[in-house]
């Protein structure tokens, strides 16, 4: 079986997170507390994250909470939206780097 290079996986994952939680010129704050366990459960149902193990999903959830807007994340978790408007444009590179470390976790 041929493996997919980690860089391609990270690029795809980063793009999926940015699309799901959006890129915003001003986002990244507000919206209250995010229940990480609920976020991980929601990610498990998302086709994008189905191949990830629980350690990787927990790490991805940490990155989403770190860089995302709590209100947008909670809307996603509660099925009210597909995300959007939550990750600051200036944080995209840092978020991508953090996601890379998630993908490489066993």
Secondary structure, 3 states (H helix, E strand, C coil): CCCCCHHHHHHHHHHHHHHHHCEECCCCCCCCCCCHHHHHHHHHHCHHHCCCCHHHHHHHHHHHHHHCCHHHHHHHHCCCCCCCCCEEHHHHHHHHHHHHHHHHCC
